[in-house]
Amino acid sequence: MLGPYVERVLQNDHDLLLTDVDDKYDGCNEYIQLDVSDLEGVISAAEGVDAIVNLSVLRLDRQIAFDVNARGCYNMMKAAVQHGISRVVNTGPHFTIAGPNYEDFEFNISTEIPSQSGTGLYAHTKS
């Protein structure tokens, strides 16, 4: 889970509003229980914020993965447009690449690299 690490890094210099589908939060920042697939909820939560950082992810169930990974990202962007938020970060780890990795830490990337279209559920919903 990336969220707790990002929270620790940002909380000293920023006022954070954290959201999660879980109804429990033990931290010291403002918190709202939110399902990112709920457009109205996302729009409401985004009111008055300067930036959106979407760290949500779900990989196991086909429908829920789509709702969280694809629809959730779409909802974040809709909320950003509605509220005039110009900074949105949507995470998508390198895991979305299927097949062998031909990269060497972003160096020596050859033009001979074959297409690596995502083939897994996570790659299809997060890319």
MDAnalysis code that builds the backbone (N, CA, C; Angstrom):
import MDAnalysis as mda
import numpy as np

u = mda.Universe.empty(381, n_residues=127, atom_resindex=np.repeat(np.arange(127), 3), trajectory=True)
u.add_TopologyAttr("name", ["N", "CA", "C"] * 127)
u.add_TopologyAttr("resid", np.arange(1, 128))
u.add_TopologyAttr("resname", ["MET", "LEU", "GLY", "PRO", "TYR", "VAL", "GLU", "ARG", "VAL", "LEU", "GLN", "ASN", "ASP", "HIS", "ASP", "LEU", "LEU", "LEU", "THR", "ASP", "VAL", "ASP", "ASP", "LYS", "TYR", "ASP", "GLY", "CYS", "ASN", "GLU", "TYR", "ILE", "GLN", "LEU", "ASP", "VAL", "SER", "ASP", "LEU", "GLU", "GLY", "VAL", "ILE", "SER", "ALA", "ALA", "GLU", "GLY", "VAL", "ASP", "ALA", "ILE", "VAL", "ASN", "LEU", "SER", "VAL", "LEU", "ARG", "LEU", "ASP", "ARG", "GLN", "ILE", "ALA", "PHE", "ASP", "VAL", "ASN", "ALA", "ARG", "GLY", "CYS", "TYR", "ASN", "MET", "MET", "LYS", "ALA", "ALA", "VAL", "GLN", "HIS", "GLY", "ILE", "SER", "ARG", "VAL", "VAL", "ASN", "THR", "GLY", "PRO", "HIS", "PHE", "THR", "ILE", "ALA", "GLY", "PRO", "ASN", "TYR", "GLU", "ASP", "PHE", "GLU", "PHE", "ASN", "ILE", "SER", "THR", "GLU", "ILE", "PRO", "SER", "GLN", "SER", "GLY", "THR", "GLY", "LEU", "TYR", "ALA", "HIS", "THR", "LYS", "SER"])
u.atoms.positions = np.array([
    [0.830, -1.181, 0.000],
    [0.000, 0.000, 0.000],
    [0.876, 1.245, 0.000],
    [0.688, 2.055, -0.985],
    [1.477, 3.267, -1.155],
    [0.966, 4.430, -0.314],
    [-0.328, 4.488, -0.072],
    [-0.956, 5.616, 0.608],
    [-0.316, 6.054, 1.910],
    [-0.073, 5.148, 2.864],
    [0.510, 5.573, 4.136],
    [1.886, 6.223, 3.987],
    [2.670, 5.774, 3.016],
    [3.993, 6.359, 2.792],
    [3.872, 7.766, 2.212],
    [2.969, 7.930, 1.273],
    [2.740, 9.251, 0.680],
    [2.193, 10.199, 1.742],
    [1.291, 9.711, 2.565],
    [0.733, 10.537, 3.644],
    [1.843, 11.051, 4.554],
    [2.750, 10.176, 4.973],
    [3.837, 10.590, 5.872],
    [4.726, 11.649, 5.245],
    [4.993, 11.524, 3.958],
    [5.862, 12.480, 3.277],
    [5.178, 13.837, 3.119],
    [3.903, 13.850, 2.807],
    [3.201, 15.099, 2.494],
    [2.616, 15.829, 3.701],
    [2.320, 15.129, 4.778],
    [1.533, 15.740, 5.852],
    [2.223, 16.889, 6.578],
    [3.528, 16.978, 6.556],
    [4.204, 18.080, 7.247],
    [4.127, 19.396, 6.489],
    [3.956, 19.329, 5.186],
    [3.952, 20.542, 4.368],
    [2.612, 20.842, 3.712],
    [1.633, 19.964, 3.891],
    [0.351, 20.131, 3.210],
    [-0.800, 19.749, 4.130],
    [-1.944, 20.377, 3.921],
    [-3.176, 19.947, 4.579],
    [-3.765, 18.839, 3.722],
    [-3.939, 17.668, 4.292],
    [-4.390, 16.514, 3.525],
    [-5.834, 16.158, 3.843],
    [-6.558, 15.796, 2.807],
    [-7.869, 15.172, 2.930],
    [-7.707, 13.775, 2.352],
    [-7.771, 12.770, 3.192],
    [-7.580, 11.393, 2.758],
    [-8.930, 10.721, 2.592],
    [-9.011, 9.829, 1.617],
    [-10.233, 9.061, 1.393],
    [-9.874, 7.598, 1.212],
    [-10.798, 6.743, 1.567],
    [-10.638, 5.311, 1.356],
    [-12.016, 4.677, 1.483],
    [-12.172, 3.523, 0.893],
    [-13.436, 2.799, 1.004],
    [-13.611, 2.251, 2.421],
    [-12.529, 2.085, 3.134],
    [-12.569, 1.591, 4.513],
    [-13.168, 2.646, 5.435],
    [-13.955, 2.220, 6.388],
    [-14.570, 3.183, 7.307],
    [-13.691, 3.483, 8.519],
    [-12.507, 2.894, 8.585],
    [-11.608, 3.122, 9.714],
    [-10.347, 3.850, 9.251],
    [-9.958, 4.866, 10.004],
    [-8.716, 5.603, 9.752],
    [-8.173, 6.051, 11.093],
    [-6.930, 5.714, 11.372],
    [-6.336, 6.018, 12.670],
    [-5.346, 7.172, 12.629],
    [-5.246, 7.853, 11.505],
    [-4.269, 8.924, 11.386],
    [-4.764, 10.244, 11.936],
    [-3.985, 11.283, 11.671],
    [-4.292, 12.606, 12.224],
    [-4.783, 13.590, 11.163],
    [-4.948, 13.154, 9.936],
    [-5.409, 14.039, 8.869],
    [-6.920, 13.922, 8.684],
    [-7.491, 14.904, 7.995],
    [-8.924, 14.850, 7.693],
    [-9.194, 13.615, 6.836],
    [-10.299, 12.928, 7.083],
    [-10.597, 11.666, 6.412],
    [-12.075, 11.584, 6.051],
    [-12.344, 11.074, 4.854],
    [-13.707, 10.816, 4.395],
    [-13.753, 9.394, 3.845],
    [-14.740, 8.616, 4.260],
    [-14.947, 7.308, 3.650],
    [-15.524, 7.547, 2.259],
    [-14.901, 6.966, 1.236],
    [-15.302, 7.240, -0.142],
    [-14.973, 6.066, -1.046],
    [-15.898, 5.713, -1.894],
    [-15.678, 4.744, -2.960],
    [-15.403, 5.559, -4.218],
    [-14.224, 5.404, -4.821],
    [-13.851, 6.239, -5.968],
    [-14.737, 6.020, -7.184],
    [-15.518, 4.934, -7.198],
    [-16.429, 4.716, -8.325],
    [-17.715, 5.532, -8.182],
    [-17.881, 6.228, -7.066],
    [-19.048, 7.080, -6.804],
    [-18.746, 8.503, -7.277],
    [-19.214, 8.845, -8.470],
    [-18.900, 10.142, -9.075],
    [-19.305, 11.303, -8.182],
    [-20.514, 11.301, -7.682],
    [-20.980, 12.414, -6.845],
    [-20.151, 12.534, -5.571],
    [-19.778, 11.399, -4.987],
    [-18.936, 11.415, -3.794],
    [-17.564, 11.987, -4.065],
    [-16.985, 11.613, -5.203],
    [-15.663, 12.131, -5.579],
    [-15.741, 13.633, -5.830],
    [-16.769, 14.068, -6.554],
    [-16.936, 15.503, -6.827],
    [-17.091, 16.273, -5.523],
    [-17.867, 15.753, -4.610],
    [-18.074, 16.415, -3.320],
    [-16.775, 16.481, -2.516],
    [-16.039, 15.379, -2.460],
    [-14.787, 15.338, -1.698],
    [-13.732, 16.270, -2.285],
    [-13.772, 16.492, -3.593],
    [-12.759, 17.314, -4.258],
    [-13.007, 18.812, -4.118],
    [-14.159, 19.188, -3.623],
    [-14.472, 20.612, -3.497],
    [-13.495, 21.291, -2.537],
    [-12.836, 22.337, -3.017],
    [-11.937, 23.128, -2.186],
    [-10.508, 22.626, -2.097],
    [-10.174, 21.554, -2.808],
    [-8.791, 21.060, -2.754],
    [-7.972, 21.654, -3.892],
    [-6.654, 21.679, -3.710],
    [-5.744, 22.241, -4.710],
    [-5.229, 21.199, -5.691],
    [-5.201, 19.936, -5.269],
    [-4.663, 18.863, -6.104],
    [-5.326, 17.550, -5.704],
    [-5.317, 16.607, -6.635],
    [-5.837, 15.263, -6.377],
    [-4.714, 14.276, -6.649],
    [-4.473, 13.383, -5.693],
    [-3.521, 12.288, -5.878],
    [-4.314, 11.000, -5.706],
    [-4.460, 10.251, -6.786],
    [-5.252, 9.021, -6.777],
    [-4.326, 7.820, -6.613],
    [-4.363, 7.198, -5.454],
    [-3.543, 6.020, -5.174],
    [-4.385, 4.752, -5.092],
    [-5.636, 4.825, -5.517],
    [-6.531, 3.668, -5.391],
    [-6.149, 2.571, -6.373],
    [-6.381, 1.331, -5.961],
    [-6.085, 0.183, -6.811],
    [-6.899, -1.017, -6.332],
    [-7.334, -1.808, -7.279],
    [-7.947, -3.093, -6.967],
    [-7.681, -4.027, -8.134],
    [-7.239, -5.235, -7.856],
    [-6.821, -6.142, -8.916],
    [-7.652, -7.418, -9.042],
    [-8.397, -7.820, -8.034],
    [-8.905, -9.191, -7.999],
    [-10.186, -9.440, -8.774],
    [-11.185, -8.647, -8.596],
    [-12.491, -8.859, -9.207],
    [-12.623, -8.000, -10.461],
    [-13.051, -8.598, -11.574],
    [-13.102, -7.897, -12.858],
    [-13.949, -6.624, -12.804],
    [-15.160, -6.690, -12.300],
    [-16.037, -5.516, -12.273],
    [-15.533, -4.460, -11.294],
    [-15.158, -4.887, -10.099],
    [-14.679, -3.918, -9.108],
    [-13.358, -3.300, -9.562],
    [-12.490, -4.089, -10.189],
    [-11.225, -3.549, -10.701],
    [-11.499, -2.450, -11.720],
    [-12.457, -2.667, -12.615],
    [-12.811, -1.629, -13.580],
    [-13.369, -0.401, -12.869],
    [-14.273, -0.629, -11.917],
    [-14.888, 0.498, -11.202],
    [-13.851, 1.333, -10.458],
    [-12.897, 0.686, -9.816],
    [-11.883, 1.412, -9.047],
    [-10.809, 1.994, -9.961],
    [-10.230, 1.179, -10.818],
    [-9.058, 1.598, -11.584],
    [-9.383, 2.499, -12.771],
    [-10.434, 2.198, -13.498],
    [-10.784, 3.011, -14.671],
    [-11.812, 4.089, -14.323],
    [-12.950, 3.665, -13.784],
    [-13.995, 4.631, -13.446],
    [-13.511, 5.591, -12.359],
    [-12.740, 5.092, -11.394],
    [-12.201, 5.953, -10.340],
    [-11.331, 7.059, -10.905],
    [-10.466, 6.712, -11.840],
    [-9.615, 7.719, -12.492],
    [-10.472, 8.720, -13.260],
    [-11.445, 8.224, -13.994],
    [-12.357, 9.098, -14.739],
    [-13.071, 10.058, -13.788],
    [-13.552, 9.537, -12.670],
    [-14.257, 10.378, -11.704],
    [-13.348, 11.452, -11.121],
    [-12.093, 11.105, -10.870],
    [-11.135, 12.104, -10.368],
    [-10.976, 13.239, -11.381],
    [-10.878, 12.871, -12.647],
    [-10.702, 13.892, -13.685],
    [-11.961, 14.746, -13.831],
    [-13.135, 14.123, -13.764],
    [-14.385, 14.896, -13.816],
    [-14.447, 15.889, -12.654],
    [-14.078, 15.446, -11.465],
    [-14.083, 16.321, -10.289],
    [-13.082, 17.456, -10.468],
    [-11.921, 17.147, -11.018],
    [-10.899, 18.174, -11.238],
    [-11.406, 19.233, -12.211],
    [-12.037, 18.808, -13.289],
    [-12.582, 19.758, -14.265],
    [-13.668, 20.609, -13.618],
    [-14.583, 19.980, -12.912],
    [-15.694, 20.713, -12.302],
    [-15.208, 21.760, -11.296],
    [-14.151, 21.445, -10.561],
    [-13.673, 22.358, -9.516],
    [-12.458, 23.188, -9.945],
    [-12.028, 23.064, -11.199],
    [-10.882, 23.834, -11.672],
    [-9.565, 23.423, -11.031],
    [-9.431, 22.158, -10.705],
    [-8.198, 21.635, -10.099],
    [-7.247, 21.264, -11.229],
    [-6.090, 21.912, -11.262],
    [-5.180, 21.715, -12.393],
    [-4.089, 20.678, -12.125],
    [-4.002, 20.160, -10.917],
    [-2.966, 19.171, -10.604],
    [-3.626, 17.861, -10.169],
    [-3.455, 16.835, -11.015],
    [-3.986, 15.504, -10.721],
    [-2.877, 14.491, -10.968],
    [-2.638, 13.641, -9.988],
    [-1.677, 12.552, -10.133],
    [-2.465, 11.257, -10.034],
    [-2.380, 10.435, -11.064],
    [-3.027, 9.125, -11.057],
    [-1.939, 8.071, -11.146],
    [-1.824, 7.247, -10.129],
    [-0.741, 6.273, -10.106],
    [-1.051, 5.082, -10.997],
    [-0.015, 4.518, -11.544],
    [-0.080, 3.314, -12.345],
    [1.307, 2.711, -12.376],
    [1.580, 1.764, -11.502],
    [2.936, 1.241, -11.398],
    [3.408, 0.565, -12.671],
    [4.685, 0.373, -12.735],
    [5.343, -0.246, -13.879],
    [4.800, -1.638, -14.140],
    [4.106, -2.216, -13.169],
    [3.527, -3.550, -13.270],
    [2.587, -3.688, -14.461],
    [2.105, -2.588, -15.021],
    [1.148, -2.671, -16.114],
    [1.762, -3.207, -17.397],
    [3.074, -3.293, -17.473],
    [3.723, -3.846, -18.662],
    [3.696, -5.365, -18.561],
    [3.241, -6.011, -19.609],
    [3.199, -7.470, -19.627],
    [4.382, -7.996, -20.420],
    [4.856, -9.140, -20.048],
    [5.968, -9.739, -20.759],
    [7.298, -9.281, -20.205],
    [8.374, -9.642, -20.897],
    [9.705, -9.286, -20.395],
    [9.923, -7.780, -20.407],
    [10.701, -7.320, -19.472],
    [11.024, -5.906, -19.373],
    [12.345, -5.663, -20.094],
    [12.307, -4.889, -21.164],
    [13.497, -4.626, -21.956],
    [14.193, -3.343, -21.533],
    [13.715, -2.718, -20.501],
    [14.295, -1.461, -20.058],
    [15.357, -1.711, -19.006],
    [16.347, -0.876, -18.985],
    [17.399, -0.945, -17.983],
    [17.358, 0.348, -17.189],
    [16.397, 0.443, -16.255],
    [16.233, 1.643, -15.431],
    [16.150, 2.906, -16.279],
    [15.336, 2.857, -17.321],
    [15.060, 3.970, -18.217],
    [16.221, 4.325, -19.145],
    [17.274, 3.541, -19.113],
    [18.406, 3.785, -19.999],
    [18.485, 2.657, -21.020],
    [19.145, 2.897, -22.102],
    [19.370, 1.880, -23.136],
    [18.072, 1.274, -23.657],
    [17.053, 2.097, -23.833],
    [15.800, 1.609, -24.393],
    [15.968, 1.548, -25.904],
    [15.890, 0.369, -26.432],
    [16.141, 0.128, -27.845],
    [14.883, 0.329, -28.681],
    [15.058, 0.729, -29.932],
    [13.925, 0.835, -30.852],
    [13.444, -0.547, -31.293],
    [14.188, -1.586, -30.954],
    [13.833, -2.958, -31.322],
    [12.892, -3.614, -30.309],
    [12.488, -2.889, -29.283],
    [11.625, -3.464, -28.257],
    [10.262, -3.798, -28.871],
    [9.794, -5.052, -28.719],
    [8.472, -5.399, -29.246],
    [7.367, -4.743, -28.416],
    [6.206, -4.620, -29.015],
    [5.051, -4.077, -28.306],
    [4.779, -4.907, -27.056],
    [4.452, -4.225, -25.964],
    [4.184, -4.924, -24.707],
    [2.793, -4.569, -24.198],
    [1.819, -4.688, -25.046],
    [0.452, -4.354, -24.642],
    [0.054, -5.151, -23.417],
    [-0.637, -4.483, -22.485],
    [-1.077, -5.154, -21.263],
    [-2.043, -6.278, -21.575],
    [-1.875, -7.392, -20.914],
    [-2.755, -8.531, -21.144],
    [-3.529, -8.932, -19.902],
    [-3.134, -8.455, -18.740],
    [-3.800, -8.839, -17.503],
    [-4.919, -7.877, -17.130],
    [-5.771, -8.317, -16.213],
    [-6.896, -7.505, -15.758],
    [-6.430, -6.170, -15.207],
    [-5.414, -6.180, -14.359],
    [-4.927, -4.941, -13.764],
    [-4.434, -3.986, -14.847],
    [-3.670, -4.498, -15.782],
    [-3.135, -3.653, -16.852],
    [-4.251, -3.040, -17.688],
    [-5.286, -3.810, -17.971],
    [-6.394, -3.290, -18.779],
    [-7.191, -2.211, -18.062],
    [-7.303, -2.309, -16.753],
    [-8.111, -1.332, -16.032],
    [-7.314, -0.139, -15.549],
    [-6.005, -0.250, -15.425],
    [-5.202, 0.832, -14.856],
    [-4.488, 1.645, -15.927],
    [-4.278, 1.078, -17.085],
    [-3.493, 1.768, -18.120],
    [-4.290, 2.830, -18.824],
])
